[in-house]
């Protein structure tokens, strides 16, 4: 983890640096970060429910052609 303090002159420069840093992460790290944010949102939205991390199944119906 980078603990460098940076000073920016404007908001756009800060967001561009943040975007470059995010893109430099490997895919699995970005996916894990998105999962953590999603879990935190559910826990904040429903604090009375016990939110457990788990995979959600997406159902897809594929129409096959006869042949």
CHARMM internal coordinates of N, CA and C (Angstrom, degrees):
IC EDIT
DIST 1 N 1 CA 1.4500
DIST 1 CA 1 C 1.5282
ANGL 1 N 1 CA 1 C 108.69
DIST 1 C 2 N 1.3202
ANGL 1 CA 1 C 2 N 114.97
DIHE 1 N 1 CA 1 C 2 N 130.86
DIST 2 N 2 CA 1.4544
ANGL 1 C 2 N 2 CA 121.40
DIHE 1 CA 1 C 2 N 2 CA -178.81
DIST 2 CA 2 C 1.5270
ANGL 2 N 2 CA 2 C 109.54
DIHE 1 C 2 N 2 CA 2 C -81.55
DIST 2 C 3 N 1.3272
ANGL 2 CA 2 C 3 N 116.54
DIHE 2 N 2 CA 2 C 3 N 123.61
DIST 3 N 3 CA 1.4598
ANGL 2 C 3 N 3 CA 120.79
DIHE 2 CA 2 C 3 N 3 CA -178.72
DIST 3 CA 3 C 1.5247
ANGL 3 N 3 CA 3 C 111.12
DIHE 2 C 3 N 3 CA 3 C -111.04
DIST 3 C 4 N 1.3209
ANGL 3 CA 3 C 4 N 116.51
DIHE 3 N 3 CA 3 C 4 N 30.14
DIST 4 N 4 CA 1.4513
ANGL 3 C 4 N 4 CA 121.69
DIHE 3 CA 3 C 4 N 4 CA -179.99
DIST 4 CA 4 C 1.5212
ANGL 4 N 4 CA 4 C 110.06
DIHE 3 C 4 N 4 CA 4 C -80.71
DIST 4 C 5 N 1.3148
ANGL 4 CA 4 C 5 N 116.72
DIHE 4 N 4 CA 4 C 5 N 137.43
DIST 5 N 5 CA 1.4684
ANGL 4 C 5 N 5 CA 121.52
DIHE 4 CA 4 C 5 N 5 CA 175.73
DIST 5 CA 5 C 1.5174
ANGL 5 N 5 CA 5 C 107.73
DIHE 4 C 5 N 5 CA 5 C -92.88
DIST 5 C 6 N 1.3167
ANGL 5 CA 5 C 6 N 116.21
DIHE 5 N 5 CA 5 C 6 N 127.95
DIST 6 N 6 CA 1.4623
ANGL 5 C 6 N 6 CA 121.14
DIHE 5 CA 5 C 6 N 6 CA -179.26
DIST 6 CA 6 C 1.5206
ANGL 6 N 6 CA 6 C 109.71
DIHE 5 C 6 N 6 CA 6 C -119.53
DIST 6 C 7 N 1.3244
ANGL 6 CA 6 C 7 N 115.48
DIHE 6 N 6 CA 6 C 7 N 144.72
DIST 7 N 7 CA 1.4670
ANGL 6 C 7 N 7 CA 121.65
DIHE 6 CA 6 C 7 N 7 CA 175.18
DIST 7 CA 7 C 1.5192
ANGL 7 N 7 CA 7 C 108.06
DIHE 6 C 7 N 7 CA 7 C -111.35
DIST 7 C 8 N 1.3130
ANGL 7 CA 7 C 8 N 116.11
DIHE 7 N 7 CA 7 C 8 N 133.41
DIST 8 N 8 CA 1.4574
ANGL 7 C 8 N 8 CA 121.66
DIHE 7 CA 7 C 8 N 8 CA -179.46
DIST 8 CA 8 C 1.5186
ANGL 8 N 8 CA 8 C 109.28
DIHE 7 C 8 N 8 CA 8 C -117.37
DIST 8 C 9 N 1.3351
ANGL 8 CA 8 C 9 N 114.64
DIHE 8 N 8 CA 8 C 9 N 149.72
DIST 9 N 9 CA 1.4563
ANGL 8 C 9 N 9 CA 119.06
DIHE 8 CA 8 C 9 N 9 CA 179.56
DIST 9 CA 9 C 1.5227
ANGL 9 N 9 CA 9 C 112.12
DIHE 8 C 9 N 9 CA 9 C -88.87
DIST 9 C 10 N 1.3366
ANGL 9 CA 9 C 10 N 116.64
DIHE 9 N 9 CA 9 C 10 N -23.71
DIST 10 N 10 CA 1.4658
ANGL 9 C 10 N 10 CA 118.82
DIHE 9 CA 9 C 10 N 10 CA 177.65
DIST 10 CA 10 C 1.5336
ANGL 10 N 10 CA 10 C 110.19
DIHE 9 C 10 N 10 CA 10 C -150.47
DIST 10 C 11 N 1.2999
ANGL 10 CA 10 C 11 N 115.15
DIHE 10 N 10 CA 10 C 11 N 169.17
DIST 11 N 11 CA 1.4597
ANGL 10 C 11 N 11 CA 122.16
DIHE 10 CA 10 C 11 N 11 CA -176.43
DIST 11 CA 11 C 1.5267
ANGL 11 N 11 CA 11 C 111.75
DIHE 10 C 11 N 11 CA 11 C -66.97
DIST 11 C 12 N 1.3451
ANGL 11 CA 11 C 12 N 117.30
DIHE 11 N 11 CA 11 C 12 N -39.24
DIST 12 N 12 CA 1.4615
ANGL 11 C 12 N 12 CA 120.93
DIHE 11 CA 11 C 12 N 12 CA -178.53
DIST 12 CA 12 C 1.5268
ANGL 12 N 12 CA 12 C 111.30
DIHE 11 C 12 N 12 CA 12 C -62.94
DIST 12 C 13 N 1.3137
ANGL 12 CA 12 C 13 N 116.62
DIHE 12 N 12 CA 12 C 13 N -39.80
DIST 13 N 13 CA 1.4603
ANGL 12 C 13 N 13 CA 120.58
DIHE 12 CA 12 C 13 N 13 CA 177.96
DIST 13 CA 13 C 1.5309
ANGL 13 N 13 CA 13 C 110.82
DIHE 12 C 13 N 13 CA 13 C -63.57
DIST 13 C 14 N 1.3175
ANGL 13 CA 13 C 14 N 116.18
DIHE 13 N 13 CA 13 C 14 N -40.57
DIST 14 N 14 CA 1.4542
ANGL 13 C 14 N 14 CA 120.85
DIHE 13 CA 13 C 14 N 14 CA 178.77
DIST 14 CA 14 C 1.5290
ANGL 14 N 14 CA 14 C 111.02
DIHE 13 C 14 N 14 CA 14 C -64.48
DIST 14 C 15 N 1.3442
ANGL 14 CA 14 C 15 N 116.74
DIHE 14 N 14 CA 14 C 15 N -45.07
DIST 15 N 15 CA 1.4588
ANGL 14 C 15 N 15 CA 120.40
DIHE 14 CA 14 C 15 N 15 CA -179.11
DIST 15 CA 15 C 1.5320
ANGL 15 N 15 CA 15 C 111.36
DIHE 14 C 15 N 15 CA 15 C -66.88
DIST 15 C 16 N 1.3396
ANGL 15 CA 15 C 16 N 117.68
DIHE 15 N 15 CA 15 C 16 N -36.13
DIST 16 N 16 CA 1.4641
ANGL 15 C 16 N 16 CA 120.66
DIHE 15 CA 15 C 16 N 16 CA 178.07
DIST 16 CA 16 C 1.5257
ANGL 16 N 16 CA 16 C 110.28
DIHE 15 C 16 N 16 CA 16 C -64.74
DIST 16 C 17 N 1.3288
ANGL 16 CA 16 C 17 N 117.14
DIHE 16 N 16 CA 16 C 17 N -41.42
DIST 17 N 17 CA 1.4618
ANGL 16 C 17 N 17 CA 120.85
DIHE 16 CA 16 C 17 N 17 CA 178.20
DIST 17 CA 17 C 1.5261
ANGL 17 N 17 CA 17 C 110.88
DIHE 16 C 17 N 17 CA 17 C -66.35
DIST 17 C 18 N 1.3180
ANGL 17 CA 17 C 18 N 116.15
DIHE 17 N 17 CA 17 C 18 N -39.68
DIST 18 N 18 CA 1.4662
ANGL 17 C 18 N 18 CA 121.25
DIHE 17 CA 17 C 18 N 18 CA 178.07
DIST 18 CA 18 C 1.5311
ANGL 18 N 18 CA 18 C 110.16
DIHE 17 C 18 N 18 CA 18 C -62.93
DIST 18 C 19 N 1.3311
ANGL 18 CA 18 C 19 N 116.28
DIHE 18 N 18 CA 18 C 19 N -41.79
DIST 19 N 19 CA 1.4645
ANGL 18 C 19 N 19 CA 120.87
DIHE 18 CA 18 C 19 N 19 CA 179.29
DIST 19 CA 19 C 1.5275
ANGL 19 N 19 CA 19 C 110.80
DIHE 18 C 19 N 19 CA 19 C -64.71
DIST 19 C 20 N 1.3390
ANGL 19 CA 19 C 20 N 117.96
DIHE 19 N 19 CA 19 C 20 N -43.89
DIST 20 N 20 CA 1.4706
ANGL 19 C 20 N 20 CA 121.13
DIHE 19 CA 19 C 20 N 20 CA 178.07
DIST 20 CA 20 C 1.5275
ANGL 20 N 20 CA 20 C 110.64
DIHE 19 C 20 N 20 CA 20 C -61.11
DIST 20 C 21 N 1.3165
ANGL 20 CA 20 C 21 N 116.32
DIHE 20 N 20 CA 20 C 21 N -40.89
DIST 21 N 21 CA 1.4653
ANGL 20 C 21 N 21 CA 120.82
DIHE 20 CA 20 C 21 N 21 CA 179.73
DIST 21 CA 21 C 1.5263
ANGL 21 N 21 CA 21 C 110.56
DIHE 20 C 21 N 21 CA 21 C -64.70
DIST 21 C 22 N 1.3380
ANGL 21 CA 21 C 22 N 116.54
DIHE 21 N 21 CA 21 C 22 N -42.03
DIST 22 N 22 CA 1.4650
ANGL 21 C 22 N 22 CA 122.25
DIHE 21 CA 21 C 22 N 22 CA 179.35
DIST 22 CA 22 C 1.5310
ANGL 22 N 22 CA 22 C 110.11
DIHE 21 C 22 N 22 CA 22 C -63.92
DIST 22 C 23 N 1.3431
ANGL 22 CA 22 C 23 N 117.13
DIHE 22 N 22 CA 22 C 23 N -43.88
DIST 23 N 23 CA 1.4525
ANGL 22 C 23 N 23 CA 121.06
DIHE 22 CA 22 C 23 N 23 CA -179.02
DIST 23 CA 23 C 1.5268
ANGL 23 N 23 CA 23 C 112.50
DIHE 22 C 23 N 23 CA 23 C -68.72
DIST 23 C 24 N 1.3241
ANGL 23 CA 23 C 24 N 117.42
DIHE 23 N 23 CA 23 C 24 N -23.22
DIST 24 N 24 CA 1.4602
ANGL 23 C 24 N 24 CA 120.93
DIHE 23 CA 23 C 24 N 24 CA 179.69
DIST 24 CA 24 C 1.5261
ANGL 24 N 24 CA 24 C 111.92
DIHE 23 C 24 N 24 CA 24 C -74.99
DIST 24 C 25 N 1.3187
ANGL 24 CA 24 C 25 N 117.31
DIHE 24 N 24 CA 24 C 25 N -18.24
DIST 25 N 25 CA 1.4643
ANGL 24 C 25 N 25 CA 120.78
DIHE 24 CA 24 C 25 N 25 CA 178.99
DIST 25 CA 25 C 1.5193
ANGL 25 N 25 CA 25 C 110.19
DIHE 24 C 25 N 25 CA 25 C -71.94
DIST 25 C 26 N 1.3261
ANGL 25 CA 25 C 26 N 117.71
DIHE 25 N 25 CA 25 C 26 N 147.89
DIST 26 N 26 CA 1.4695
ANGL 25 C 26 N 26 CA 119.21
DIHE 25 CA 25 C 26 N 26 CA 175.35
DIST 26 CA 26 C 1.5300
ANGL 26 N 26 CA 26 C 110.43
DIHE 25 C 26 N 26 CA 26 C -68.79
DIST 26 C 27 N 1.3095
ANGL 26 CA 26 C 27 N 115.68
DIHE 26 N 26 CA 26 C 27 N 159.71
DIST 27 N 27 CA 1.4618
ANGL 26 C 27 N 27 CA 121.27
DIHE 26 CA 26 C 27 N 27 CA -176.49
DIST 27 CA 27 C 1.5164
ANGL 27 N 27 CA 27 C 113.69
DIHE 26 C 27 N 27 CA 27 C -56.24
DIST 27 C 28 N 1.3356
ANGL 27 CA 27 C 28 N 117.35
DIHE 27 N 27 CA 27 C 28 N -41.64
DIST 28 N 28 CA 1.4651
ANGL 27 C 28 N 28 CA 119.73
DIHE 27 CA 27 C 28 N 28 CA -177.86
DIST 28 CA 28 C 1.5363
ANGL 28 N 28 CA 28 C 111.14
DIHE 27 C 28 N 28 CA 28 C -65.45
DIST 28 C 29 N 1.3332
ANGL 28 CA 28 C 29 N 118.05
DIHE 28 N 28 CA 28 C 29 N -32.65
DIST 29 N 29 CA 1.4675
ANGL 28 C 29 N 29 CA 120.75
DIHE 28 CA 28 C 29 N 29 CA 179.25
DIST 29 CA 29 C 1.5257
ANGL 29 N 29 CA 29 C 110.34
DIHE 28 C 29 N 29 CA 29 C -71.18
DIST 29 C 30 N 1.3349
ANGL 29 CA 29 C 30 N 117.14
DIHE 29 N 29 CA 29 C 30 N -38.70
DIST 30 N 30 CA 1.4745
ANGL 29 C 30 N 30 CA 120.11
DIHE 29 CA 29 C 30 N 30 CA 177.89
DIST 30 CA 30 C 1.5215
ANGL 30 N 30 CA 30 C 110.56
DIHE 29 C 30 N 30 CA 30 C -67.77
DIST 30 C 31 N 1.3335
ANGL 30 CA 30 C 31 N 116.72
DIHE 30 N 30 CA 30 C 31 N -39.45
DIST 31 N 31 CA 1.4558
ANGL 30 C 31 N 31 CA 120.79
DIHE 30 CA 30 C 31 N 31 CA 178.36
DIST 31 CA 31 C 1.5268
ANGL 31 N 31 CA 31 C 110.52
DIHE 30 C 31 N 31 CA 31 C -64.21
DIST 31 C 32 N 1.3283
ANGL 31 CA 31 C 32 N 116.54
DIHE 31 N 31 CA 31 C 32 N -41.59
DIST 32 N 32 CA 1.4660
ANGL 31 C 32 N 32 CA 120.33
DIHE 31 CA 31 C 32 N 32 CA 178.67
DIST 32 CA 32 C 1.5365
ANGL 32 N 32 CA 32 C 110.80
DIHE 31 C 32 N 32 CA 32 C -65.07
DIST 32 C 33 N 1.3219
ANGL 32 CA 32 C 33 N 117.67
DIHE 32 N 32 CA 32 C 33 N -40.01
DIST 33 N 33 CA 1.4607
ANGL 32 C 33 N 33 CA 121.31
DIHE 32 CA 32 C 33 N 33 CA 178.42
DIST 33 CA 33 C 1.5295
ANGL 33 N 33 CA 33 C 110.63
DIHE 32 C 33 N 33 CA 33 C -64.13
DIST 33 C 34 N 1.3293
ANGL 33 CA 33 C 34 N 117.03
DIHE 33 N 33 CA 33 C 34 N -41.54
DIST 34 N 34 CA 1.4634
ANGL 33 C 34 N 34 CA 120.63
DIHE 33 CA 33 C 34 N 34 CA 177.79
DIST 34 CA 34 C 1.5282
ANGL 34 N 34 CA 34 C 110.60
DIHE 33 C 34 N 34 CA 34 C -64.25
DIST 34 C 35 N 1.3174
ANGL 34 CA 34 C 35 N 117.12
DIHE 34 N 34 CA 34 C 35 N -39.23
DIST 35 N 35 CA 1.4592
ANGL 34 C 35 N 35 CA 121.31
DIHE 34 CA 34 C 35 N 35 CA 177.37
DIST 35 CA 35 C 1.5304
ANGL 35 N 35 CA 35 C 110.97
DIHE 34 C 35 N 35 CA 35 C -63.00
DIST 35 C 36 N 1.3336
ANGL 35 CA 35 C 36 N 116.59
DIHE 35 N 35 CA 35 C 36 N -44.08
DIST 36 N 36 CA 1.4690
ANGL 35 C 36 N 36 CA 120.75
DIHE 35 CA 35 C 36 N 36 CA 179.45
DIST 36 CA 36 C 1.5237
ANGL 36 N 36 CA 36 C 111.22
DIHE 35 C 36 N 36 CA 36 C -62.77
DIST 36 C 37 N 1.3377
ANGL 36 CA 36 C 37 N 117.27
DIHE 36 N 36 CA 36 C 37 N -40.90
DIST 37 N 37 CA 1.4665
ANGL 36 C 37 N 37 CA 120.46
DIHE 36 CA 36 C 37 N 37 CA 177.67
DIST 37 CA 37 C 1.5268
ANGL 37 N 37 CA 37 C 111.30
DIHE 36 C 37 N 37 CA 37 C -64.42
DIST 37 C 38 N 1.3335
ANGL 37 CA 37 C 38 N 116.29
DIHE 37 N 37 CA 37 C 38 N -42.06
DIST 38 N 38 CA 1.4542
ANGL 37 C 38 N 38 CA 121.04
DIHE 37 CA 37 C 38 N 38 CA 179.10
DIST 38 CA 38 C 1.5245
ANGL 38 N 38 CA 38 C 111.11
DIHE 37 C 38 N 38 CA 38 C -62.92
DIST 38 C 39 N 1.3199
ANGL 38 CA 38 C 39 N 116.72
DIHE 38 N 38 CA 38 C 39 N -44.38
DIST 39 N 39 CA 1.4556
ANGL 38 C 39 N 39 CA 121.34
DIHE 38 CA 38 C 39 N 39 CA 179.25
DIST 39 CA 39 C 1.5363
ANGL 39 N 39 CA 39 C 110.82
DIHE 38 C 39 N 39 CA 39 C -63.64
DIST 39 C 40 N 1.3237
ANGL 39 CA 39 C 40 N 117.19
DIHE 39 N 39 CA 39 C 40 N -41.80
DIST 40 N 40 CA 1.4637
ANGL 39 C 40 N 40 CA 121.03
DIHE 39 CA 39 C 40 N 40 CA 178.76
DIST 40 CA 40 C 1.5217
ANGL 40 N 40 CA 40 C 111.11
DIHE 39 C 40 N 40 CA 40 C -63.60
DIST 40 C 41 N 1.3399
ANGL 40 CA 40 C 41 N 116.60
DIHE 40 N 40 CA 40 C 41 N -38.11
DIST 41 N 41 CA 1.4627
ANGL 40 C 41 N 41 CA 120.20
DIHE 40 CA 40 C 41 N 41 CA 178.22
DIST 41 CA 41 C 1.5268
ANGL 41 N 41 CA 41 C 111.10
DIHE 40 C 41 N 41 CA 41 C -64.54
DIST 41 C 42 N 1.3202
ANGL 41 CA 41 C 42 N 117.49
DIHE 41 N 41 CA 41 C 42 N -45.72
DIST 42 N 42 CA 1.4593
ANGL 41 C 42 N 42 CA 120.61
DIHE 41 CA 41 C 42 N 42 CA 178.46
DIST 42 CA 42 C 1.5249
ANGL 42 N 42 CA 42 C 111.45
DIHE 41 C 42 N 42 CA 42 C -62.12
DIST 42 C 43 N 1.3206
ANGL 42 CA 42 C 43 N 117.11
DIHE 42 N 42 CA 42 C 43 N -39.50
DIST 43 N 43 CA 1.4574
ANGL 42 C 43 N 43 CA 120.05
DIHE 42 CA 42 C 43 N 43 CA 179.24
DIST 43 CA 43 C 1.5228
ANGL 43 N 43 CA 43 C 111.18
DIHE 42 C 43 N 43 CA 43 C -67.65
DIST 43 C 44 N 1.3314
ANGL 43 CA 43 C 44 N 117.63
DIHE 43 N 43 CA 43 C 44 N -35.81
DIST 44 N 44 CA 1.4615
ANGL 43 C 44 N 44 CA 120.92
DIHE 43 CA 43 C 44 N 44 CA 178.16
DIST 44 CA 44 C 1.5268
ANGL 44 N 44 CA 44 C 110.99
DIHE 43 C 44 N 44 CA 44 C -72.80
DIST 44 C 45 N 1.3249
ANGL 44 CA 44 C 45 N 116.53
DIHE 44 N 44 CA 44 C 45 N -35.73
DIST 45 N 45 CA 1.4636
ANGL 44 C 45 N 45 CA 121.78
DIHE 44 CA 44 C 45 N 45 CA -177.89
DIST 45 CA 45 C 1.5250
ANGL 45 N 45 CA 45 C 111.39
DIHE 44 C 45 N 45 CA 45 C -72.48
DIST 45 C 46 N 1.3032
ANGL 45 CA 45 C 46 N 117.32
DIHE 45 N 45 CA 45 C 46 N -39.54
DIST 46 N 46 CA 1.4621
ANGL 45 C 46 N 46 CA 123.11
DIHE 45 CA 45 C 46 N 46 CA -178.09
DIST 46 CA 46 C 1.5279
ANGL 46 N 46 CA 46 C 109.81
DIHE 45 C 46 N 46 CA 46 C -125.30
DIST 46 C 47 N 1.3336
ANGL 46 CA 46 C 47 N 118.63
DIHE 46 N 46 CA 46 C 47 N 72.49
DIST 47 N 47 CA 1.4677
ANGL 46 C 47 N 47 CA 119.22
DIHE 46 CA 46 C 47 N 47 CA -175.92
DIST 47 CA 47 C 1.5284
ANGL 47 N 47 CA 47 C 113.60
DIHE 46 C 47 N 47 CA 47 C -66.95
DIST 47 C 48 N 1.3348
ANGL 47 CA 47 C 48 N 117.98
DIHE 47 N 47 CA 47 C 48 N -20.97
DIST 48 N 48 CA 1.4652
ANGL 47 C 48 N 48 CA 119.98
DIHE 47 CA 47 C 48 N 48 CA -179.11
DIST 48 CA 48 C 1.5234
ANGL 48 N 48 CA 48 C 112.52
DIHE 47 C 48 N 48 CA 48 C -79.64
DIST 48 C 49 N 1.3407
ANGL 48 CA 48 C 49 N 117.39
DIHE 48 N 48 CA 48 C 49 N -22.26
DIST 49 N 49 CA 1.4572
ANGL 48 C 49 N 49 CA 120.58
DIHE 48 CA 48 C 49 N 49 CA 179.98
DIST 49 CA 49 C 1.5198
ANGL 49 N 49 CA 49 C 110.13
DIHE 48 C 49 N 49 CA 49 C -88.92
DIST 49 C 50 N 1.3039
ANGL 49 CA 49 C 50 N 114.90
DIHE 49 N 49 CA 49 C 50 N 146.56
DIST 50 N 50 CA 1.4544
ANGL 49 C 50 N 50 CA 120.52
DIHE 49 CA 49 C 50 N 50 CA 176.67
DIST 50 CA 50 C 1.5238
ANGL 50 N 50 CA 50 C 108.23
DIHE 49 C 50 N 50 CA 50 C -85.09
DIST 50 C 51 N 1.3127
ANGL 50 CA 50 C 51 N 116.91
DIHE 50 N 50 CA 50 C 51 N 100.97
DIST 51 N 51 CA 1.4605
ANGL 50 C 51 N 51 CA 121.58
DIHE 50 CA 50 C 51 N 51 CA -177.32
DIST 51 CA 51 C 1.5163
ANGL 51 N 51 CA 51 C 108.78
DIHE 50 C 51 N 51 CA 51 C -86.57
DIST 51 C 52 N 1.3335
ANGL 51 CA 51 C 52 N 115.13
DIHE 51 N 51 CA 51 C 52 N 118.11
DIST 52 N 52 CA 1.4574
ANGL 51 C 52 N 52 CA 121.05
DIHE 51 CA 51 C 52 N 52 CA -179.68
DIST 52 CA 52 C 1.5207
ANGL 52 N 52 CA 52 C 109.42
DIHE 51 C 52 N 52 CA 52 C -106.73
DIST 52 C 53 N 1.3092
ANGL 52 CA 52 C 53 N 117.45
DIHE 52 N 52 CA 52 C 53 N 137.23
DIST 53 N 53 CA 1.4649
ANGL 52 C 53 N 53 CA 118.64
DIHE 52 CA 52 C 53 N 53 CA 176.42
DIST 53 CA 53 C 1.5230
ANGL 53 N 53 CA 53 C 109.99
DIHE 52 C 53 N 53 CA 53 C -70.52
DIST 53 C 54 N 1.3058
ANGL 53 CA 53 C 54 N 115.93
DIHE 53 N 53 CA 53 C 54 N 129.50
DIST 54 N 54 CA 1.4585
ANGL 53 C 54 N 54 CA 120.45
DIHE 53 CA 53 C 54 N 54 CA 177.35
DIST 54 CA 54 C 1.5258
ANGL 54 N 54 CA 54 C 108.64
DIHE 53 C 54 N 54 CA 54 C -159.98
DIST 54 C 55 N 1.3016
ANGL 54 CA 54 C 55 N 114.70
DIHE 54 N 54 CA 54 C 55 N 160.70
DIST 55 N 55 CA 1.4569
ANGL 54 C 55 N 55 CA 119.62
DIHE 54 CA 54 C 55 N 55 CA 177.09
DIST 55 CA 55 C 1.5213
ANGL 55 N 55 CA 55 C 109.39
DIHE 54 C 55 N 55 CA 55 C -78.17
DIST 55 C 56 N 1.3042
ANGL 55 CA 55 C 56 N 115.22
DIHE 55 N 55 CA 55 C 56 N 140.02
DIST 56 N 56 CA 1.4572
ANGL 55 C 56 N 56 CA 120.50
DIHE 55 CA 55 C 56 N 56 CA 176.33
DIST 56 CA 56 C 1.5285
ANGL 56 N 56 CA 56 C 107.87
DIHE 55 C 56 N 56 CA 56 C -101.49
DIST 56 C 57 N 1.3070
ANGL 56 CA 56 C 57 N 114.93
DIHE 56 N 56 CA 56 C 57 N 137.61
DIST 57 N 57 CA 1.4500
ANGL 56 C 57 N 57 CA 119.72
DIHE 56 CA 56 C 57 N 57 CA -179.47
DIST 57 CA 57 C 1.5250
ANGL 57 N 57 CA 57 C 109.39
DIHE 56 C 57 N 57 CA 57 C -91.04
DIST 57 C 58 N 1.3087
ANGL 57 CA 57 C 58 N 117.01
DIHE 57 N 57 CA 57 C 58 N 132.74
DIST 58 N 58 CA 1.4549
ANGL 57 C 58 N 58 CA 122.18
DIHE 57 CA 57 C 58 N 58 CA 175.18
DIST 58 CA 58 C 1.5155
ANGL 58 N 58 CA 58 C 107.50
DIHE 57 C 58 N 58 CA 58 C -104.42
DIST 58 C 59 N 1.3213
ANGL 58 CA 58 C 59 N 115.61
DIHE 58 N 58 CA 58 C 59 N 125.10
DIST 59 N 59 CA 1.4584
ANGL 58 C 59 N 59 CA 120.26
DIHE 58 CA 58 C 59 N 59 CA 179.78
DIST 59 CA 59 C 1.5191
ANGL 59 N 59 CA 59 C 108.99
DIHE 58 C 59 N 59 CA 59 C -92.02
DIST 59 C 60 N 1.3140
ANGL 59 CA 59 C 60 N 115.34
DIHE 59 N 59 CA 59 C 60 N 131.57
DIST 60 N 60 CA 1.4538
ANGL 59 C 60 N 60 CA 121.41
DIHE 59 CA 59 C 60 N 60 CA -179.96
DIST 60 CA 60 C 1.5155
ANGL 60 N 60 CA 60 C 107.55
DIHE 59 C 60 N 60 CA 60 C -127.65
DIST 60 C 61 N 1.3240
ANGL 60 CA 60 C 61 N 116.20
DIHE 60 N 60 CA 60 C 61 N 131.64
DIST 61 N 61 CA 1.4534
ANGL 60 C 61 N 61 CA 121.51
DIHE 60 CA 60 C 61 N 61 CA 177.75
DIST 61 CA 61 C 1.5187
ANGL 61 N 61 CA 61 C 107.57
DIHE 60 C 61 N 61 CA 61 C -106.84
DIST 61 C 62 N 1.3350
ANGL 61 CA 61 C 62 N 116.46
DIHE 61 N 61 CA 61 C 62 N 116.03
DIST 62 N 62 CA 1.4444
ANGL 61 C 62 N 62 CA 121.76
DIHE 61 CA 61 C 62 N 62 CA 179.13
DIST 62 CA 62 C 1.5170
ANGL 62 N 62 CA 62 C 109.33
DIHE 61 C 62 N 62 CA 62 C -104.14
DIST 62 C 63 N 1.3125
ANGL 62 CA 62 C 63 N 116.05
DIHE 62 N 62 CA 62 C 63 N 128.05
DIST 63 N 63 CA 1.4694
ANGL 62 C 63 N 63 CA 121.10
DIHE 62 CA 62 C 63 N 63 CA 178.48
DIST 63 CA 63 C 1.5223
ANGL 63 N 63 CA 63 C 108.26
DIHE 62 C 63 N 63 CA 63 C -86.94
DIST 63 C 64 N 1.3362
ANGL 63 CA 63 C 64 N 116.18
DIHE 63 N 63 CA 63 C 64 N 119.07
DIST 64 N 64 CA 1.4696
ANGL 63 C 64 N 64 CA 120.58
DIHE 63 CA 63 C 64 N 64 CA 179.07
DIST 64 CA 64 C 1.5165
ANGL 64 N 64 CA 64 C 109.71
DIHE 63 C 64 N 64 CA 64 C -95.90
DIST 64 C 65 N 1.3003
ANGL 64 CA 64 C 65 N 114.27
DIHE 64 N 64 CA 64 C 65 N 143.25
DIST 65 N 65 CA 1.4735
ANGL 64 C 65 N 65 CA 118.64
DIHE 64 CA 64 C 65 N 65 CA 177.65
DIST 65 CA 65 C 1.5188
ANGL 65 N 65 CA 65 C 108.88
DIHE 64 C 65 N 65 CA 65 C -85.54
DIST 65 C 66 N 1.3211
ANGL 65 CA 65 C 66 N 116.20
DIHE 65 N 65 CA 65 C 66 N 150.95
DIST 66 N 66 CA 1.4565
ANGL 65 C 66 N 66 CA 122.04
DIHE 65 CA 65 C 66 N 66 CA 177.04
DIST 66 CA 66 C 1.5177
ANGL 66 N 66 CA 66 C 108.55
DIHE 65 C 66 N 66 CA 66 C -78.31
DIST 66 C 67 N 1.3059
ANGL 66 CA 66 C 67 N 118.41
DIHE 66 N 66 CA 66 C 67 N 132.50
DIST 67 N 67 CA 1.4449
ANGL 66 C 67 N 67 CA 116.28
DIHE 66 CA 66 C 67 N 67 CA 178.18
DIST 67 CA 67 C 1.4122
ANGL 67 N 67 CA 67 C 115.30
DIHE 66 C 67 N 67 CA 67 C -179.89
END
COOR INIT
IC SEED 1 N 1 CA 1 C
IC BUILD
